[in-house]
């Protein structure tokens, strides 16, 4: 999962800041006109949207899933909000409530951010199936592995052995991969195949 400091580095890119700002303004205007959240914190919310999508795969978020989402939101918020109100966690409530309406727009922003962060040469190397998956994971740029693992896993080290998923959650991750363009990456598809589906 990305850290607050890593989010700060990513949002420092002017092109990414513009992508985030455009969606932030549109989202707030239509769902929470009086709510205030920085671009840093809204980028955190965008990057949490696949985890929200996975949690809502069966159209219901359990108490355990809600607590996990809250914990992730607080870790990514600028400045840390352990006991006080947290802008990412609070804004996530608006996202969950309106998820069907906004899901695809959040994923489209992830797709745009992904293409700003990664050069074609980097992606081609990650797509080279001549090298085994686990070696490509080890040789891939740090931020590429962080990007995939932050969107879909509880802990980064699980990318080589991500564990078990219910079929409905696995199918949701696969669908998110399609919508974000990550499914164009062999590394991502092999990551998906490495789950044990129950």
N, C-alpha and C positions, 0 to 999 in steps of 0.2 A: 504494500500500500504506500502511495506517495506520502511524503512528510509535508508539513507546513512550509519548510524551507524549499523543498523541491517545487511545490506549487508556486512559490514566489519567483523562482527562476523561470518557470514556464510562462507565467503571466507577464514577465518582463519583456517577452517578445511582443513587439508592437502589433504584428499581424494577428497573433493569438488574442491579445488584449481587445482588439477590435471585434473579433469573432464573438468573444465572451460578452462584450459590452452590448452588441446588437441583440443577442438573445436575452440578456439580462433585462434590458429596457422593455422589450416586447413582452416577456414573461411577467414582469412586475406590473406593467400597465394593464394586462388582461386578467391577472389573477390576484394581485396584492398591491394595488396602487399606492398604498401608504407605507409599504414595507421598504426598509433600506438595507442593502447588502453591497459590499464592495465587489469589484471584479475578481479579486483574489478568492474571496469566499464563494462567489458564484461559479468560478471555474471548479472549485472543489465540489460544488453541487452537480455540475455537469459530469464530472468524472465519477461521481457516485451513482449517476442514473442507471448504469448497467446493473449495479447491485440492487437498486430499487426494483428494476425490471425483473431480475431473477427472483427476488422476494415476492413479487406480485404475479409470478407465473401462474399461480392457481387462483388469482383474483382476490387474495386475502393475505395480509401480513400478520404473522403470529406475533405474540408479545416478545418472544425470544428474538425474532428477526427485527422487530422494531428497536429493541435495546441494542442489537448489533449495529444497526444503521445509525442510531444516535451516537454510539461510541466512535464510529468511523467519522461521522460529521464533526465531532468535537476535536478529533485528532488533526483534521485538516483546516480548521478555522484559524484565521490569522490572529495571533496573540493568545490563543488558548482560552477556553471558556469552561473550565471544569465544573464549577458550581453556579456560574451565572448564566443568564440567557445566552444562547449561542445562535448567531445569524444563520449558519449553514443548517443546523438541526431545525431551527424554526422555519426556514424557507423550504426545507425538505417536506414539511407538512403540506405546504401548498402544492408541491410537485406530486406527492402521493395522491392528494385529493383530486388532482387534475391530470393524472398520469396518462390516461388514454389519449387526451388531447395533445399533450406535449412530448410524449415519448420519442416520436420520430424526429422532432426538431432538436432534441437534446442529442440524439445519436448522430444526426447530421453534423452538429457542431463538433462532436468527437472526431468524426471523419475528417473534417476540415483541419482540426488541430493536429491530428495524426500526420496529415500530408505536409503541414508546416514543419513539424518536428523532425521528420525522417526523409533523408535523401533517397533517391531511387537506387543508388548503388548499395546502400545499406540494406534496403529491402530485398534486392536481388541476391545478396549474399545469404540472407536469412531464408530465402526461397530455394537455395541449392540443395536439392534432395540427395545429391551424391554424398553429402556428409550426413552422418546420423543425427537425428533430432537432438539427442542430449548434448552432442558436441556443439551443434549450432546454437543451442541455448547458452552454453558456456562461452562461446565466442562472440555472441551477439552483443551489440552495445548495451551498456547498463540500462539506459533509459528505455530501450525497446522492451526489455524483460520487465522493467518496473511498470511500463505502460500496460502491458497485457495482464500482469499479475495484479496490479492495483485495481483494474476494472472488474476482475472476476474472482479473485481469491482472497481468503482471509489472511494468509501469510505468503510472502514472496517465495520462500524456499519450496513451496509446494508445486511449483511450475513443472518440475520433472515427474512428480507423483501427486497430482492434485486431489486424489481421493475419490469418494463416492458422491454421486448426485442422483436425485430422483429424475426419471425420464423427462418429466415436464420442465424441470429446471435446466436440464441438458439441452433440450430443444429450444428453450428461451435463449440460452447463451449462444447457441448456433444462429438463431434468428438475429440477435444483437450483432453478431459477427458479420452477418450479411448487411445489416443496415449501417454499420459503421465502416464497412469496407475492409475490416480485418480479415474476413474470409478470403480475400485475395492473397493473403500471406500463408504460404505452406506451414510456416512455423506455428501460426495460430491454429490452423486446421489439425495439425498433429497434436497440439496442446489439447484441443477439444477431444480428440480420439483417445487421449491418455486417461480421461476420466473413466471410472468404473460406474456404469449406469445401472441403477437398480429399479 
